[in-house]
Amino acid sequence: MNELRINGPRLWTSLMDLARIGATDKGGVKRLALTDLDRQGRDLVVQWGRDAGLAITVDRIGNVFMRREGSNPALAPVVTGSHIDTQPTGGKFDGNYGVLAGLEVIRTLNDHGIQTEAPIEVAFWTNEEGSRFVPVMMGSGVFCGAFSLETACAARDTEGKSVGEELARIGYAGEQTPGDHPIGAYFEAHIEQGPVLEDADKVIGVVPAVMGLSWYDCTVSGMEAHAGPTPMGLRRDALQVATTIMQEVVAIANRYPPYGRGTVGMVQVFPNSRNVIPGQVKFSIDLRNVNDALLNTMHEEITAFIDKTRQDSGLSIDLERVSYYPPCPFHPDCVDAVRAATATLGYSSMDVVSGAGHDAIYVARLAPAGMIFVPCKDGISHNEIEDAQPGHLEAGCNVLLHAMLARAGAPAGPEDAARTIRQPTQPEVVA
């Protein structure tokens, strides 16, 4: 069984075929959730699943599950997947790779006539990107109960169209209640979306955890005044005060290496005029860490700094935490399965903590979960020039194949591919 490998050229062809739906002039993909292009992408992947003999189930938030039966259908399935919706300036691989790698695992098992004891399923989750509807990771979030189906279906895009209406329009408002679909274990293959693997010249990233994050909206209110007649000491300059807070965001992150992150990504200056002292500045703050205690410390430090800045400057400063996701450690059995498969296959590897959110975060609340990373060129993602080497994608899919077989129960060698072995005992679920 250790000699088993996926068909790399077939995986690449599937990726390129799906990328034609919503293809952009710069070589990327724009296939926003629940648009007509998303429907076309869904229809294509579902048809490929049916061609591979898979049974299709769709739940009420539009999550799709494609099932290959095992010799013991009573066992909870070993599931893999990701998403096929993209950013407005998305690439060919973000999310799509995880779904089509799962499909390639199924095709490879079919090619070799291998039956697992537990069923194997490929899932793709609705609106992971959150670029048309919020919240992000919507389908997996509803599935695990992070927020309600009613809340998600009521979300509207900038044109006033709701998730519920669009699901019905494209034909993917299924009948199954989200969360009623059992999962025995979950693996997600993904491009890294960062530069670490490429910089270290490693093929496989073993993902032990995903960073937690705290998002804030900060508003500093001063007073607009003429830039010429107003002396420096008499100004109530909202921008100058805001920039001290922005610098502290970076300083806090640097105090907690190696996983401290601090970013100000959005800034709005009012009145935004060349010769007017800014009277109000609104900006975002993004703090991340893989350690929840450190993330809470970072939260306490930014709030304390703002309290002091408010007192020292005399300006009104409002800080609102708008999102919080705790760090997500993946199940050690799934992490070990990825690590063991990588070693068996002889690929170079390293541990990589994910700084981006993935559907696996929510699935991990319900079942043992793990992730597999492969490099992407220059660490670039959420960009039309996003790229990955076919050999790296093939390697990641091979690791996925063997990790899933370790969980699902598979023949011990090619000579006895017709028989199955017992599925490993399910460990206690950790979130």
C-alpha positions in Angstrom: 0.0 0.0 0.0 3.0 2.3 0.6 3.6 2.3 -3.2 0.2 3.8 -3.9 0.3 7.2 -5.7 -2.3 9.5 -7.1 -2.4 10.6 -10.8 -0.7 14.0 -10.8 -1.5 15.0 -14.4 -5.2 14.2 -13.8 -5.3 16.3 -10.7 -3.6 19.2 -12.6 -6.1 18.9 -15.5 -9.0 19.0 -13.1 -7.7 22.2 -11.5 -7.2 23.8 -14.8 -10.7 22.8 -16.1 -12.4 24.2 -13.0 -10.3 27.4 -13.3 -11.9 28.1 -16.7 -15.2 28.9 -14.9 -14.8 32.5 -13.9 -11.3 32.8 -15.5 -9.9 36.4 -15.5 -7.6 38.1 -18.0 -4.7 38.0 -15.6 -4.9 34.2 -15.2 -6.9 34.1 -12.0 -10.5 33.2 -11.1 -13.5 35.3 -10.0 -16.2 32.9 -8.9 -18.0 34.5 -6.0 -20.2 32.5 -3.7 -23.7 31.7 -5.0 -23.4 33.4 -8.3 -24.1 31.8 -11.6 -20.4 31.0 -12.0 -20.4 29.3 -8.6 -23.4 27.2 -9.7 -21.4 26.2 -12.8 -18.4 25.3 -10.7 -20.6 23.3 -8.3 -22.3 21.5 -11.2 -19.0 20.5 -12.7 -17.5 19.2 -9.4 -20.7 17.3 -8.6 -20.8 15.8 -12.1 -17.2 14.6 -11.6 -18.3 13.1 -8.3 -21.1 11.3 -9.9 -18.8 10.0 -12.7 -16.6 8.6 -9.9 -19.6 6.7 -8.5 -20.2 9.0 -5.5 -23.5 9.7 -3.8 -24.3 13.4 -3.4 -25.9 15.1 -0.4 -26.6 18.8 -0.1 -27.5 20.5 3.2 -29.7 23.6 3.7 -26.7 26.0 3.6 -25.5 24.5 0.4 -22.6 22.4 1.7 -22.1 19.5 -0.6 -20.9 16.0 0.4 -19.8 13.4 -2.1 -19.7 9.9 -0.6 -17.7 6.7 -1.6 -19.2 3.9 0.5 -17.0 1.7 2.7 -17.3 -1.9 3.7 -18.9 -0.8 6.9 -21.4 2.0 6.1 -22.3 2.3 9.8 -18.9 4.0 10.4 -18.7 7.8 10.3 -17.0 8.8 7.1 -13.4 10.1 6.8 -13.9 13.5 5.0 -11.7 15.8 3.1 -12.5 19.0 1.2 -12.4 22.8 1.2 -14.2 25.4 -0.9 -14.6 26.4 -4.6 -15.8 30.0 -4.2 -13.0 32.6 -4.7 -12.0 36.1 -4.0 -12.9 38.8 -6.6 -9.2 38.6 -7.6 -8.7 35.0 -6.7 -6.4 32.3 -8.0 -6.8 28.7 -9.3 -5.7 26.9 -6.1 -7.0 28.5 -2.9 -9.7 26.1 -1.7 -10.1 24.4 -5.1 -7.0 22.3 -4.6 -8.4 20.8 -1.4 -11.7 19.8 -3.1 -10.1 18.4 -6.2 -7.3 16.6 -4.2 -10.1 14.8 -2.4 -11.7 13.9 -5.7 -8.3 12.6 -6.9 -8.0 10.4 -3.8 -11.4 8.8 -4.7 -10.4 8.4 -8.3 -7.1 6.7 -7.3 -8.9 4.3 -5.0 -11.3 3.5 -7.8 -8.4 2.9 -10.2 -6.8 0.3 -7.9 -10.0 -1.3 -6.7 -9.3 -0.5 -3.0 -12.2 -0.5 -0.6 -11.9 1.2 2.8 -13.8 0.1 5.8 -15.1 3.5 6.7 -16.8 5.6 3.9 -14.7 8.4 2.4 -16.3 11.7 1.5 -15.3 14.9 -0.3 -17.0 18.1 0.9 -17.1 21.6 -0.4 -18.3 24.3 2.0 -20.4 27.3 1.1 -19.0 30.9 1.1 -15.7 30.2 2.8 -14.1 33.4 1.4 -16.8 35.8 2.7 -16.1 38.2 -0.2 -19.8 38.4 -1.2 -21.6 37.5 2.1 -20.4 37.7 5.7 -19.5 35.9 7.9 -16.6 34.1 6.3 -16.4 30.3 6.5 -20.2 30.5 6.4 -21.1 26.9 5.4 -18.7 25.2 7.9 -19.7 27.7 10.6 -23.4 26.9 10.3 -22.5 23.2 10.1 -20.7 23.3 13.5 -23.3 25.6 15.1 -21.1 28.7 15.4 -24.0 30.7 14.0 -27.5 29.8 13.0 -28.8 28.8 9.6 -31.4 31.6 9.8 -28.7 34.2 10.4 -26.6 32.9 7.5 -29.5 32.8 5.1 -30.5 36.3 6.0 -27.1 37.8 5.1 -27.2 40.1 2.1 -24.7 41.2 -0.4 -24.2 44.8 -1.6 -27.1 44.5 -4.0 -29.5 43.4 -1.3 -29.6 39.7 -2.4 -29.8 37.2 0.5 -27.9 33.9 0.9 -31.2 32.1 1.2 -32.6 33.6 -2.0 -29.4 32.9 -3.9 -29.1 29.3 -2.7 -32.6 28.6 -4.0 -31.9 30.4 -7.3 -28.8 28.4 -8.1 -30.4 25.1 -7.0 -28.2 24.4 -4.0 -30.6 24.8 -1.1 -30.5 21.2 0.0 -32.7 19.3 2.5 -30.3 18.0 5.1 -30.0 20.0 8.3 -26.5 21.4 8.6 -24.6 19.4 11.3 -26.7 16.3 10.9 -24.0 14.8 8.5 -21.6 12.7 10.6 -17.8 13.1 10.3 -15.4 10.6 11.7 -12.3 12.6 10.8 -11.5 15.5 8.5 -8.4 16.4 6.5 -8.0 19.6 4.4 -5.2 20.0 1.8 -4.4 23.6 1.0 -1.8 25.9 -0.5 0.1 27.6 2.3 -0.9 31.1 1.3 2.3 32.4 2.8 6.1 32.2 2.1 7.4 29.9 4.8 7.5 26.6 2.9 9.0 28.1 -0.2 11.6 30.0 1.9 12.6 26.8 3.7 12.6 24.8 0.5 10.2 22.2 2.0 7.4 20.3 0.1 4.9 19.6 2.8 3.7 21.7 5.7 2.4 19.7 8.6 -0.2 22.0 10.3 -0.5 21.5 14.1 -2.7 24.5 14.6 -4.3 27.7 13.2 -3.7 31.1 14.8 -6.4 32.8 16.7 -7.4 36.3 15.9 -8.9 39.4 17.4 -10.3 42.1 15.0 -11.1 45.6 16.1 -12.5 48.8 14.7 -10.9 51.9 16.2 -12.1 55.5 15.8 -10.1 58.5 16.9 -12.0 61.8 16.9 -10.3 65.2 17.1 -11.1 68.4 15.3 -10.7 69.6 11.7 -8.7 72.8 11.3 -6.8 74.7 8.7 -3.3 73.3 8.2 -1.6 76.7 7.9 -2.9 79.0 10.7 -3.2 76.3 13.4 0.0 76.0 15.6 1.2 72.4 16.2 0.7 72.7 20.0 -3.0 73.7 19.6 -4.0 71.0 17.2 -6.4 68.1 17.9 -5.0 66.0 15.1 -6.8 62.6 15.0 -4.4 61.2 12.5 -1.3 61.8 14.5 -2.9 60.1 17.5 -4.1 57.3 15.4 -0.6 56.6 14.0 0.8 56.2 17.5 -1.8 53.4 18.1 -0.9 51.9 14.7 2.7 51.7 15.6 1.8 50.1 18.9 -0.1 47.3 17.1 3.1 46.4 15.3 5.2 46.7 18.5 2.8 44.4 20.4 3.1 41.7 17.7 6.9 42.0 17.8 6.9 41.4 21.5 5.4 37.9 21.1 7.4 36.0 18.5 7.3 33.8 16.6 3.6 33.8 16.1 2.6 37.3 17.1 1.0 39.2 14.3 -0.3 42.8 14.2 -1.8 44.6 11.2 -3.6 47.8 10.4 -5.1 47.1 7.0 -7.9 49.6 6.5 -7.7 53.4 7.2 -10.3 56.1 6.6 -9.3 59.7 7.2 -11.8 62.5 7.4 -12.1 64.9 5.7 -9.1 63.6 3.7 -8.1 67.0 2.4 -4.5 68.1 1.8 -4.6 71.3 3.8 -7.0 70.2 6.6 -5.9 68.7 9.9 -7.7 65.4 10.1 -10.7 65.4 12.5 -11.5 61.7 12.5 -9.7 58.5 11.6 -11.2 55.1 11.5 -9.0 52.1 11.1 -8.9 48.3 11.6 -6.7 46.4 14.0 -5.8 42.7 13.4 -4.0 40.8 16.2 -3.1 37.1 15.9 -1.3 34.4 17.9 -1.3 30.7 18.1 -1.4 30.8 21.9 -4.7 31.9 23.4 -3.1 33.3 26.6 -0.7 35.4 24.5 -3.5 36.6 22.3 -5.4 37.7 25.3 -2.3 39.4 26.6 -2.0 41.3 23.3 -5.7 42.3 23.6 -5.1 43.6 27.1 -2.0 45.6 25.9 -3.7 47.3 23.0 -6.7 48.3 25.2 -4.4 49.6 27.9 -2.4 51.6 25.4 -5.5 53.1 24.0 -6.8 54.0 27.5 -3.5 55.8 28.2 -3.4 57.5 24.7 -7.0 58.7 25.3 -5.9 60.3 28.6 -2.7 61.8 27.3 -4.2 63.2 24.1 -7.5 64.3 25.4 -9.1 63.0 22.2 -12.1 60.6 22.0 -10.9 57.1 21.1 -13.4 54.3 20.6 -12.2 50.7 20.3 -14.7 47.9 19.4 -13.7 44.2 19.1 -15.7 43.0 16.1 -14.5 39.4 15.7 -12.7 36.9 17.9 -11.6 33.4 16.8 -9.6 31.4 19.4 -6.5 29.5 18.3 -7.4 26.1 16.9 -5.1 23.2 17.7 -5.7 20.2 15.4 -6.2 16.7 16.7 -2.9 15.0 17.4 -4.0 11.8 15.8 -4.7 13.6 12.5 -1.5 15.7 12.7 0.4 12.4 13.3 -1.3 10.8 10.4 -0.1 13.6 8.1 3.4 13.5 9.6 3.6 9.7 9.2 2.3 9.8 5.6 4.9 12.5 4.7 7.7 10.4 6.2 6.5 7.2 4.5 6.5 9.0 1.1 9.9 10.6 1.7 8.9 14.3 1.2 10.7 17.1 3.0 8.5 18.7 5.5 8.2 21.1 8.4 5.5 22.2 10.9 3.7 25.3 9.7 1.1 27.1 11.9 -1.6 28.6 9.7 -2.1 32.3 9.9 -5.2 32.2 7.7 -8.7 30.8 8.5 -9.9 27.6 7.0 -13.1 25.5 7.1 -11.1 22.9 9.1 -11.2 25.3 12.1 -15.0 24.8 12.4 -15.0 21.1 11.5 -12.4 20.6 14.3 -15.2 21.5 16.8 -17.1 18.4 15.9 -14.5 15.8 14.8 -10.7 15.1 14.8 -9.2 17.3 12.1 -5.8 18.1 10.4 -4.4 20.0 7.5 -1.7 19.6 4.8 0.0 22.6 3.3 2.0 22.8 0.0 4.0 25.8 -1.1 2.6 28.6 -3.3 4.9 30.7 -5.5 6.3 33.7 -3.6 3.7 33.0 -0.8 1.1 34.9 -2.9 -2.6 34.1 -2.5 -5.9 36.0 -2.9 -4.4 37.3 -6.1 -4.8 36.4 -9.7 -1.1 35.5 -10.1 -1.4 32.8 -7.3 0.6 29.8 -8.5 1.8 26.4 -7.3 4.1 23.7 -8.8 2.3 20.6 -10.1 4.8 18.4 -8.3 4.0 20.0 -5.0 0.3 19.7 -5.5 0.8 16.0 -6.4 2.9 15.5 -3.3 0.3 17.0 -1.0 -2.4 14.9 -2.6 -0.3 11.7 -2.0 0.0 12.7 1.7 -3.7 13.2 1.8 -4.3 9.8 0.3 -2.2 8.0 2.8 -3.4 10.0 5.8 -7.0 9.2 4.9 -6.3 5.5 4.3 -4.7 5.4 7.8 -7.9 6.7 9.3 -10.4 4.9 7.1 -8.9 1.4 7.2 -7.4 0.0 4.0 -5.7 -3.1 2.8 -2.2 -3.7 4.1 -0.6 -4.2 0.7 -1.4 -4.4 -3.1 -1.6 -8.2 -3.0 -4.7 -8.0 -0.7 -6.5 -5.0 -2.0 -9.8 -6.8 -2.0 -9.9 -7.1 1.8 -10.3 -4.4 4.4 -9.0 -4.0 7.9 -10.6 -2.5 11.0 -10.9 1.3 11.2 -8.7 2.8 13.9 -10.5 3.4 17.1 -11.9 6.9 17.2 -10.1 9.1 19.7 -11.8 11.5 22.0 -12.7 14.7 20.1 -10.8 17.8 21.1 -11.7 21.3 19.9 
